[in-house]
Amino acid sequence: MIDKKQKILVELQQIFRNELEDSELILDYESSASNTDGWDSINNLMIISSIEEKFKMSFPIEVIFEAENVGDLIDYIEKKSGI
């Protein structure tokens, strides 16, 4: 059985693949802008926008700046979305 965090990770991976135009991209909880090709400040805006649309939520600016990796995004989404 897939847990909540894994379900969110699968959804995020698809968003990142679409936004970064990399159909083979594999994300994990430690994936970050510093270790993921193409994830720069411009693409980050598009990624966050797509995540907000998918999960029908908004990220406060401090969450966007303080999130260090995909795991931090997953934790916030899980907490706020009630998935």
Buried (B, 14 or more C-beta within 10 A) or exposed (E): EEEEBEEBBEBBBBBBBBBBEBEEBEBEBEBBBEEBEEBEEEBBEEBBEBBEEBBEEEBEEEBBEEBEBBBBBBBBBBEBEEE
